[in-house]
Amino acid sequence: MTSTPEVVVHANAELLAQSVAARLVTRLVDVQASRGSASVVLTGGGIGTASLAALASAPARDAIDWSRLDIWWGDERFLPTGHPERNETGARQALLDHVPVDPTRVHPMPASDGPDGDDVEAAARRYAAELAAARRPEDHGPVPSFDVLLLGVGPDCHVASLFPGLPAVYDERPVVAVHGAPKPPPTRISLTFPAIQAAREVWLLVAGEEKAPAVRLALSGAGHVQVPAAGARGRQRTLWLLDQAAAAQLPSDLRRPSV
């Protein structure tokens, strides 16, 4: 069972990124206080990377015990290690290179120059196995119950690398190879809906007026095959964190301003 989406609107993209950073500190500190360790799934994109940079520059970041944090990714471009278009590269530059993470608890998706070479199907199976090995008895589904899973949303309503109508939106495996993505590069690795919906909390970070139609569709009761963002929900909480431009086409009763 998944949660009902909540919508919070911020004045602009900069304040949205700062708010996401503050929320992450609060959430991860609370989880670590109650369970000892925490887990987060990172995303790429403009606002996702900006939120990580805001966290890196926030004094409160030191409240997080970075050595007790597991870091995963929701999707990745199947490119060589260090490629500027990889989500991992952006996350390291924005945040991970600036905080004392435990390298053994940072779990990037395989690169095209990794142990499986250019076999993206084998790379997806490898990541699925890594996730399965990290599961605990109390977890739900085939992957760990992530404490926070961050997602961006594309103008076409895609989340992670789950694009409208492509086979990945139907796939029940936790991790899949994506071929022929309409947004370059065409070959990717992605979590699927069963893995996303195993998360305790899913936060969708969206900024910009070009995203407003996708936000409206995703929150209008559309199905996840043609509007993948509609299927991105957490078990305990689903947060849509928007700037005013991205929220522009929502009815007023759905928009709750940030406080």
C-alpha positions, 0 to 999 in steps of 0.5 A: 500500500502506498501513501497519498501525495502531499504537495508543498510549493516554494517561491523559486527553485533556489528556495526549493533546493534549500528546503530539500536540503533542510528536510534531508538533514531532519529526516536522516538525523531522525532515522539515525537516532531511532535505528542507527543508520539511514538510507537515501536514493539520489537522483540527477537533474538540475534541481536534484543536483542543486539540492545536493549542493545546497546540502553540502553548503548547509552548516546543518549537514554535520548533524548527519552521521555520514559514516552511517548512511547508505547511498543508492541511485534511482537510475543512471546513464550507462556511460563510463565512470566519471562521465559528466552526464552520469548522475553519480558524477554530479552527486560526487561533485555536488555533495559526496566529495565534500562529506565524510561518507563511508566509501563502502556504503556508497552504491553507484550503479555500474558504469559501461567500463565496469566489471560487466563491460558494455553488457547493460543487462548484466550490469542491471542484474548486478545492481539488483543483486547488490540491493538484495544483499542489503535487505534486512528481514524487516524490509518490504519487497526485493530491495531495502526499504529506503528511508528517502528516495529522491526523484526528478520529473521530466516534461514527458512525466518520466521518473528515474529512467521509466519513460512513458510506454516503454517496457520498463514501466511494466517490469516487475524486476527491481532493476532493469536495463533501459534501451531506446530511451527517448532522452539521450543517452538511450541506454540506462539502468533504472529502478522500477516501480516495485523498488521505488514503492518499497521506499518509506518516503518518496520525494519528487523534486520539480522546478520550472514552468516546462514541468507544470503540465507533467505535475498536473497530469501526475497528480490528476489520477492518471495511470503510471504507464503513460504518466510514470510520475503518477506511480512514484509513491512511498509506503509512508509518505509521498512528497511533491516539492515544487517551485511556483512555476512547476505548480502553476497548473495545479488547482489551488486546493492542492497547493500548500505553500512552504512555511 
